[in-house]
């Protein structure tokens, strides 16, 4: 198991290199620059600024210098957040995004697995149709539409919850962002669980367990769920990374000081190091979570041999 994990981590290095390369050159090819203004700066001042950030060098030299800094764990300084490095910004925004993401994914797993399992056990019933209708609705309505609707209803019309801000992490400020992040995940997980559980409940080993006289609850919990949750576990790897790093739209709508907001501001302001740092951080998080998912697979399904 340890050797498998090491091999996976080593094989991730070329993937990260490709991601860094594509992101680096895409940022440089985008129109505009980090220090462009409506009023043109004097040439000597602009030249000094570019020299200070090594932007006066040829692009291939900038790329090689950036790779050397990444190896040392240095993401560089932010061009717009003065006196802050990219690492400082990520470490400031990550706890906020982590808290919202973990709450959202926990709610999604509890409600999604429960609803999907019950829908599978009551296949073609009214409850099954209700769950699938909710799931399809949650999938087709994007969160950038759901977020303003929730803010309008619960914040403006009912005046129950704040619609923006963080309030030093007070619980009431987290409710709307967490619900908005959780709703589409509940929809996906319920559909995955329902489909997988329907297939597993018709498997031969489930018929054998019932033939032995086991109670239906034991059949479902001890036997069916382990196989039925395998697609959900696969989905949770990238889904958790996406939710934890924060939806850029959700954090912007609710003015949450997470990683997503820094990414949006960095992209708009051509703050190359911030955008690159968030992209690399996100890629590493996906790779690590996918590795964890593969390791969990081995515990849930004895047929899976990672070696």
Residue pairs with C-beta under 8 A, 6 or more apart in sequence:
1 295
1 298
1 306
1 307
3 307
4 306
4 307
5 291
5 295
8 291
8 294
9 287
9 291
12 287
15 283
15 287
16 280
16 283
16 284
16 287
19 279
19 280
19 283
20 66
20 67
20 70
20 276
20 279
20 280
21 63
23 275
23 276
23 279
23 280
24 63
24 66
24 276
25 59
25 63
27 270
27 272
27 275
27 276
28 59
28 62
28 272
30 270
32 270
33 55
33 270
34 53
34 55
34 79
34 80
34 269
34 270
34 271
34 272
35 41
35 46
35 49
35 50
35 79
36 270
41 49
47 56
49 55
50 56
53 77
53 79
54 62
54 65
55 62
57 65
66 76
66 276
69 75
69 76
70 280
73 87
74 85
74 87
75 85
75 86
75 87
75 90
75 273
75 276
75 277
75 280
76 85
76 86
76 273
76 277
77 84
77 85
77 86
77 273
78 84
78 85
78 86
78 89
78 266
78 271
78 273
78 274
79 269
79 270
79 271
79 272
79 273
79 274
80 265
80 266
80 269
80 271
80 274
81 89
81 271
81 274
86 273
86 274
86 276
86 277
87 277
89 262
89 274
89 277
90 259
90 262
90 277
90 278
90 281
92 257
93 246
93 257
93 258
93 259
93 260
93 261
93 262
94 258
94 259
94 281
96 166
96 169
96 246
96 256
96 257
96 258
96 259
97 244
97 245
97 246
97 251
97 256
97 258
97 259
97 260
98 244
99 169
99 174
100 174
100 177
100 178
100 181
100 243
100 246
100 256
100 258
101 181
101 240
101 243
101 244
101 245
101 246
102 244
103 174
103 178
103 182
104 178
104 179
104 181
104 182
104 185
104 243
105 182
105 185
105 236
105 239
105 240
105 243
105 244
107 178
107 179
107 182
107 186
108 182
108 185
108 186
108 189
109 189
109 232
109 236
111 182
111 186
111 190
112 185
112 186
112 187
112 188
112 189
112 190
112 192
112 193
112 232
113 189
113 190
113 193
113 229
113 232
115 131
115 134
115 186
115 190
115 193
115 194
116 131
116 189
116 190
116 191
116 192
116 193
116 194
116 197
117 193
117 194
117 197
117 220
117 225
117 228
118 127
118 131
119 127
119 128
119 131
119 132
119 190
119 194
120 128
120 193
120 194
120 195
120 196
120 197
120 198
120 201
120 228
121 197
121 201
121 220
122 128
123 198
128 194
131 190
131 194
132 191
132 194
134 187
134 190
135 186
135 187
135 188
135 190
135 191
135 194
136 187
137 187
138 183
138 184
138 186
138 187
138 188
139 184
139 187
139 188
139 191
141 184
142 184
143 180
143 181
143 183
143 184
143 247
143 249
143 250
144 249
144 250
144 253
146 180
146 183
146 184
147 176
147 177
147 180
147 249
147 250
147 253
147 254
148 253
150 176
150 179
150 180
151 163
151 164
151 176
151 253
151 254
154 160
154 161
154 176
155 161
155 162
155 163
155 176
156 163
161 172
161 175
161 176
162 172
162 173
162 176
163 176
163 254
164 253
164 254
164 255
165 173
165 254
165 255
166 173
166 255
166 256
166 257
167 173
176 254
177 250
177 251
177 254
177 256
180 247
180 250
180 254
181 243
181 247
181 250
185 239
185 243
188 235
188 239
189 232
189 235
189 236
192 231
192 232
192 235
193 228
193 229
193 231
193 232
195 231
196 227
196 228
196 229
196 230
196 231
196 232
197 224
197 225
197 228
199 228
200 206
200 224
200 227
200 228
201 220
201 224
201 228
203 227
205 223
206 219
206 223
206 224
209 218
209 219
209 223
210 216
210 219
226 300
226 301
227 300
227 301
229 300
230 297
230 300
230 301
233 293
233 296
233 297
233 300
234 293
234 297
236 289
236 293
237 286
237 289
237 290
237 292
237 293
238 286
238 289
238 290
240 289
241 282
241 285
241 286
241 289
244 285
245 259
245 260
245 278
245 281
245 282
245 285
246 256
246 258
246 259
246 260
246 261
247 260
248 260
248 261
248 263
248 264
249 260
250 256
250 260
251 257
251 258
251 259
251 260
251 261
251 264
252 260
252 261
252 264
255 261
259 278
259 281
262 274
262 278
263 274
263 275
263 278
265 271
265 274
266 272
266 273
266 274
266 275
266 278
267 275
294 306
295 306
297 304
297 306
298 304
298 305
298 306
